[in-house]
């Protein structure tokens, strides 16, 4: 494997009414218009895109823009629009267009998990980074865990839920945590231990299959990657690229440490859950848990520590300036959650304003 591994991103996108901003269950029609370029999700108000693997951040950005453009064109042809919102600011208008009952595998999930599944209208960004082997992948998982709350804070883009301000920066985190298999993981120490943990979860007959192991980061055996799953879908392409670049740098740094037998920081899962909660509650607007100490510190210091931790990997990939500028932009101008609230405030409290603003931010003007 090259020292700078390929990476790619999946984006779950929200289908919305162009006028009211409410979610619209038109995924089937949108996918038909896209001729196979989009995937479906459990909820019919969502579609998903997936980039090809890339080594260069600029190539990934171009791919994200292209796939967002395809999603927008298909959505508009089906009479709706698309936005990168991790939760919907506007409550669904169930009377106007109720969600279709899931069928197939999604139907079985809905039957087993009830409202956890049927109310799961959240959208994330998943970053895949190639690893040399499953053994290396587990070594990566063991070492990136304490840094994932920082990634969650940077990516926070879901302050609203069913027509109200939750006061959280990433309420998607709270909703997603309802799944029994979601959240941070312990240090496994070996591929055998990871496989044993997954097998023991499957053996309870709670999950349908291994694809329902919703760890914050997990192995993707079919793709030969580590999949980092903590981020809300990004309001803008530049935010999505920043999340992907930092995720790759974390994975690359952890893989090097694993090969050099650098011991992971064995943070208790209970403490990691606290760190993730703080990141979801405040984003970058308050103290985060510093992975170096396990104690709170100012957000700008913790984000700076993340950049220092992955500095070598960023430099090797040519991503140092992109990461520095992106982190500073979020620290100065605010996360997606901050931008959503600002749009609503400017519109005198109209929740639909956040949706219309997100539609404008979905693609750069020249894309």
For each residue, the residues with C-beta under 8 A, 3 or more apart:
1: 5 130 131 132
2: 5 6 55
3: 252 316
4: 55 252 316 317
5: 1 2 55 129 130 131 248 251 252
6: 2 53 54 55 129 130
7: 53 54 55 60 127 128 129 130 244 247 248
8: 50 51 52 53 54 60 63 127 128 244
9: 50 51 60 64 125 126 127 128 240 243 244
10: 48 49 50 51 125 126 128
11: 48 49 50 64 67 68 84 123 125 233 234 240
12: 41 46 47 48 122 123 124 125 233
13: 46 47 48 49 68 71 82 83 84 123 233
14: 23 45 46 82 83 84 85 88 121 123
15: 23 24 25 26 27 30 45 46 47 75 80 81 82
16: 21 22 23 24 80 81 82 83 85 88 90 355 359
17: 20 21 22 23 24 80 81 93
18: 80 81 359
19:
20: 17 90 93 352
21: 16 17 89 90 351 352 354 355 356
22: 16 17 88 90 91 92 93 96
23: 14 15 16 17 45 88 90 92 121
24: 15 16 17 45 80 97
25: 15 43 44 45 97 98 99 100
26: 15 29 30 44 45 75 78 79 80 97
27: 15 30 31 40 41 43 44 45 46 47
28: 31 32 40 44 100
29: 26 32 33 78 79
30: 15 26 27 33 34 38 47 71 74 75 77 78 80 82
31: 27 28 34 36 38 39 40 47 74
32: 28 29 35 78
33: 29 30 73 74 75 77 78
34: 30 31 37 38 47 70 71 73 74
35: 32
36: 31
37: 34 49 67 70 71 74
38: 30 31 34 47 48 49 70 71 74
39: 31 47 48 49 50
40: 27 28 31 44 46 47 48
41: 12 27 46 47 48
42: 46 102 106 109 110 117 120
43: 25 27 46 99 120 121
44: 25 26 27 28 40 99 100
45: 14 15 23 24 25 26 27 88 92 99 121
46: 12 13 14 15 27 40 41 42 43 121 123
47: 12 13 15 27 30 31 34 38 39 40 41 71 74 75 82
48: 10 11 12 13 38 39 40 41
49: 10 11 13 37 38 39 64 67 68 70 71
50: 8 9 10 11 39 67
51: 8 9 10 54 60 63 64 67
52: 8 63
53: 6 7 8 128 130
54: 6 7 8 51 57 59 60 63
55: 2 4 5 6 7 59 317
56: 59 60 318
57: 54 60 61 241 244 245 317 318 319 322
58: 61 62
59: 54 55 56 62 63
60: 7 8 9 51 54 56 57 63 64 241 244
61: 57 58 64 65 237 238 241
62: 58 59 65 66
63: 8 51 52 54 59 60 66 67
64: 9 11 49 51 60 61 67 68 237 240 241
65: 61 62 68 69 237 363 364 367
66: 62 63 69 70
67: 11 37 49 50 51 63 64 70 71
68: 11 13 49 64 65 71 72 82 84 237 362 363 367
69: 65 66 72 73 363 367
70: 34 37 38 49 66 67 73 74
71: 13 30 34 37 38 47 49 67 68 74 75 82
72: 68 69 75 76 81 82 362 363
73: 33 34 69 70 76 77
74: 30 31 33 34 37 38 47 70 71 77 78
75: 15 26 30 33 47 71 72 78 80 81 82
76: 72 73 79 80 81
77: 30 33 73 74
78: 26 29 30 32 33 74 75
79: 26 29 76
80: 15 16 17 18 24 26 30 75 76
81: 15 16 17 18 72 75 76 359
82: 13 14 15 16 30 47 68 71 72 75 359 362
83: 13 14 16 355 358 359 362
84: 11 13 14 68 123 157 233 234 235 236 240 358 361 362
85: 14 16 88 89 123 157 158 233 235 340 354 355 358
86: 122 123 124 157 158 170 172 232 233 336
87: 121 122 123 158 159 160 161 171 172 175
88: 14 16 22 23 45 85 91 92 121 160 161 162 355
89: 21 85 159 160 163 340 344 351 352 354 355
90: 16 20 21 22 23 163 351 352 355
91: 22 88 162 163
92: 22 23 45 88 99 121 162
93: 17 20 22 96 97
94: 97 98 99
95: 98
96: 22 93
97: 24 25 26 93 94
98: 25 94 95
99: 25 43 44 45 92 94 118
100: 25 28 44
101: 107 110
102: 42 106 107 109 110 117 118
103: 106 107
104: 107 108
105: 108 109 208
106: 42 102 103 109 110 117
107: 101 102 103 104 110 111
108: 104 105 111 112 208
109: 42 102 105 106 112 113 117 208 212
110: 42 101 102 106 107 113 114 117 118
111: 107 108 114
112: 108 109 117 208
113: 109 110 116 117 179
114: 110 111 117 118
115: 118 119
116: 113 119 120 178 179
117: 42 102 106 109 110 112 113 114 120
118: 99 102 110 114 115
119: 115 116 175
120: 42 43 116 117 175 176
121: 14 23 43 45 46 87 88 92
122: 12 86 87 158 172 175 176
123: 11 12 13 14 46 84 85 86 87 172 232 233
124: 12 86 172 176 229 230 231 232 233
125: 9 10 11 12 155 231 232 233 234 240 243 244
126: 9 10 227 228 229 231
127: 7 8 9 227 228 231 243 244 247 248
128: 7 8 9 10 53 220 223 225 226 227 228
129: 5 6 7 225 226 228 247 248 251 252
130: 1 5 6 7 53 223 224 225
131: 1 5 134 136 137 140 224 225 226 251 255
132: 1 136 255
133: 136 137
134: 131 137 138 191 219 221
135: 138 139 190 191
136: 131 132 133 139 140 255 258 259
137: 131 133 134 140 141 191 219 225 226
138: 134 135 141 142 188 189 190 191 193 194 219
139: 135 136 142 143 254 255 257 258 259
140: 131 136 137 143 144 217 226 251 254 255 258
141: 137 138 144 145 185 188 194 215 217 218 219 226
142: 138 139 145 187 188 189 254 258 264
143: 139 140 253 254 257 258 262 264 265
144: 140 141 147 148 217 226 228 250 251 254
145: 141 142 148 184 185 187 216 217 264 267 272
146: 149 265 267 272 275 291 294
147: 144 150 151 250 291 306 309
148: 144 145 151 152 184 216 217 228 230 272 276
149: 146 152 153 230 272 275 276 278 279 288 289 291
150: 147 153 154 279 288 291 302 303 306
151: 147 148 154 155 228 230 231 243 246 247 250 306
152: 148 149 155 156 170 173 230 231 232 276 279 280
153: 149 150 156 169 170 279 282 283 284 288 299 303 335
154: 150 151 231 242 243 246 284 303 327 330 335
155: 125 151 152 170 230 231 232 234 239 243 335 336
156: 152 153 159 169 170 232 279 280 283 284 335 336 337
157: 84 85 86 170 172 232 233 234 235 239 335 336 337 340
158: 85 86 87 122 161 168 169 170 171 172 173 232 336 337
159: 87 89 156 165 166 167 168 169 170 171 337 340 341
160: 87 88 89 163 164 165 166 171 340 351 354
161: 87 88 158 164 166 171 175
162: 88 91 92
163: 89 90 91 160 351
164: 160 161
165: 159 160 341
166: 159 160 161 171 174
167: 159 281
168: 158 159 171 173 174 280 281 337
169: 153 156 158 159 279 280 281 282 283 284 285 335 337 338
170: 86 152 153 155 156 157 158 159 173 174 232 279 280 283 337
171: 87 158 159 160 161 166 168 174 175 280
172: 86 87 122 123 124 157 158 175 176 232
173: 152 158 168 170 176 177 230 232 276 277 279 280
174: 166 168 170 171 177 280
175: 87 119 120 122 161 171 172 178
176: 120 122 124 172 173 179 182 214
177: 173 174 182 183
178: 116 175 182
179: 113 116 176 182 212 214
180: 206 207
181: 201 206 207 212 213 214 215
182: 176 177 178 179 214 215 216
183: 177 214 215 216 269 273 276
184: 145 148 215 216 269 272 273 276
185: 141 145 188 197 215 216 217 269
186: 266 269
187: 142 145 264 266
188: 138 141 142 185 191 193 194 197
189: 138 142 193
190: 135 138 193 194
191: 134 135 137 138 188 194 195
192: 195 196
193: 138 188 189 190 196 197
194: 138 141 188 190 191 197 198 219
195: 191 192 198 199
196: 192 193 199 200
197: 185 188 193 194 200 201
198: 194 195 201 202 210 213
199: 195 196 202 203
200: 196 197 203 204
201: 181 197 198 204 206 207 213
202: 198 199 205 207 209 210
203: 199 200
204: 200 201 207
205: 202
206: 180 181 201
207: 180 181 201 202 204 210 212 213
208: 105 108 109 112 211 212
209: 202 212
210: 198 202 207 213
211: 208
212: 109 179 181 207 208 209
213: 181 198 201 207 210 218
214: 176 179 181 182 183 218 229
215: 141 181 182 183 184 185 218 229
216: 145 148 182 183 184 185 228 229 230 276
217: 140 141 144 145 148 185 226 227 228 229 230
218: 141 213 214 215 226 227 229
219: 134 137 138 141 194 225 226 227
220: 128 223 224 225 226 227
221: 134 224
222:
223: 128 130 220 227
224: 130 131 220 221
225: 128 129 130 131 137 219 220
226: 128 129 131 137 140 141 144 217 218 219 220 251
227: 126 127 128 217 218 219 220 223
228: 126 127 128 129 144 148 151 216 217 231 247 250 251
229: 124 126 214 215 216 217 218
230: 124 148 149 151 152 155 173 216 217 276
231: 124 125 126 127 151 152 154 155 228 234 243 247
232: 86 123 124 125 152 155 156 157 158 170 172 173 336
233: 11 12 13 84 85 86 123 124 125 157 240
234: 11 84 125 155 157 231 237 239 240 242 243 336
235: 84 85 157 239 336 339 340 358 361
236: 84 239 240 336 361 362 364
237: 61 64 65 68 234 240 241 363 364 367
238: 61 241 242 326 329
239: 155 157 234 235 236 242 243 326 330 336
240: 9 11 64 84 125 233 234 236 237 243 244
241: 57 60 61 64 237 238 244 245 322 326
242: 154 234 238 239 245 246 322 323 326 327 330
243: 9 125 127 151 154 155 231 234 239 240 246 247
244: 7 8 9 57 60 125 127 240 241 247 248
245: 57 241 242 248 249 314 317 319 322 323 326
246: 151 154 242 243 249 250 306 310 323
247: 7 127 129 151 228 231 243 244 250 251
248: 5 7 127 129 244 245 251 252 313 317 319
249: 245 246 252 253 310 313 314 317 319 323
250: 144 147 151 228 246 247 253 254 309 310 313
251: 5 129 131 140 144 226 228 247 248 254 255
252: 3 4 5 129 248 249 255 256 310 313 316 317
253: 143 249 250 256 257 309 310 312 313
254: 139 140 142 143 144 250 251 257 258
255: 131 132 136 139 140 251 252 258 259
256: 252 253 259 260 312 313
257: 139 143 253 254 260 262 264
258: 136 139 140 142 143 254 255 261 262
259: 136 139 255 256
260: 256 257
261: 258
262: 143 257 258
263: 266
264: 142 143 145 187 257
265: 143 146 291
266: 186 187 263
267: 145 146 271 272 291 294
268: 271 272
269: 183 184 185 186 272 273
270: 273 274
271: 267 268 274 275 289 294
272: 145 146 148 149 184 267 268 269 275 276
273: 183 184 269 270 276 277
274: 270 271 277 278 289
275: 146 149 271 272 278 279 288 289 291
276: 148 149 152 173 183 184 216 230 272 273 279 280
277: 173 273 274 280 281
278: 149 274 275 281 282 286 287 288 289 296
279: 149 150 152 153 156 169 170 173 275 276 282 283 288 289
280: 152 156 168 169 170 171 173 174 276 277 283
281: 167 168 169 277 278 286
282: 153 169 278 279 285 286 287 288 299
283: 153 156 169 170 279 280 335 337 338
284: 153 154 156 169 288 299 300 303 330 331 334 335
285: 169 282 299 334 338
286: 278 281 282 299
287: 278 282 296 297 298 299 302
288: 149 150 153 275 278 279 282 284 296 297 298 299 302 303
289: 149 271 274 275 278 279 294 295 296 297 302
290: 293 294 295 296 297 301 302 305
291: 146 147 149 150 265 267 275 294 302 305 306 309
292: 305
293: 290 297
294: 146 267 271 289 290 291
295: 289 290
296: 278 287 288 289 290
297: 287 288 289 290 293 301 302 305
298: 287 288 301 302
299: 153 282 284 285 286 287 288 302 303 331
300: 284 303 304 331
301: 290 297 298 304 305
302: 150 287 288 289 290 291 297 298 299 305 306
303: 150 153 154 284 288 299 300 306 307 327 330 331
304: 300 301 307 308 327
305: 290 291 292 297 301 302 308 309
306: 147 150 151 246 291 302 303 309 310 327
307: 303 304 310 311 314 323 324 327
308: 304 305 311
309: 147 250 253 291 305 306
310: 246 249 250 252 253 306 307 313 314 323
311: 307 308 314 315 320
312: 253 256 315 316
313: 248 249 250 252 253 256 310 316 317
314: 245 249 307 310 311 317 319 320 323
315: 311 312 318 319 320
316: 3 4 252 312 313
317: 4 55 57 245 248 249 252 313 314
318: 56 57 315
319: 57 245 248 249 314 315 322 323
320: 311 314 315 323 324
321: 324 325
322: 57 241 242 245 319 325 326
323: 242 245 246 249 307 310 314 319 320 326 327
324: 307 320 321 327 328
325: 321 322 328 329
326: 238 239 241 242 245 322 323 329 330
327: 154 242 303 304 306 307 323 324 330 331
328: 324 325 331 332
329: 238 325 326 332 333
330: 154 239 242 284 303 326 327 333 334 335
331: 284 299 300 303 327 328
332: 328 329
333: 329 330 338 339
334: 284 285 330 337 338 339 342
335: 153 154 155 156 157 169 283 284 330 338 339
336: 86 155 156 157 158 232 234 235 236 239 339 340
337: 156 157 158 159 168 169 170 283 334 340 341
338: 169 283 285 333 334 335 341 342
339: 235 333 334 335 336 342 343 357 361
340: 85 89 157 159 160 235 336 337 343 344 354 357 358
341: 159 165 337 338 344 345 354
342: 334 338 339 345 346
343: 339 340 346 347 353 354 356 357 358
344: 89 340 341 347 349 350 351 353 354
345: 341 342 348 349
346: 342 343 353
347: 343 344 350 352 353
348: 345
349: 344 345
350: 344 347 353
351: 21 89 90 160 163 344 354 355
352: 20 21 89 90 347 355 356
353: 343 344 346 347 350 356 357
354: 21 85 89 160 340 341 343 344 351 357 358
355: 16 21 83 85 88 89 90 351 352 358 359
356: 21 343 352 353 359 360
357: 339 340 343 353 354 360 361
358: 83 84 85 235 340 343 354 355 361 362
359: 16 18 81 82 83 355 356 362
360: 356 357
361: 84 235 236 339 357 358
362: 68 72 82 83 84 236 358 359
363: 65 68 69 72 237 367
364: 65 236 237 367
365:
366:
367: 65 68 69 237 363 364
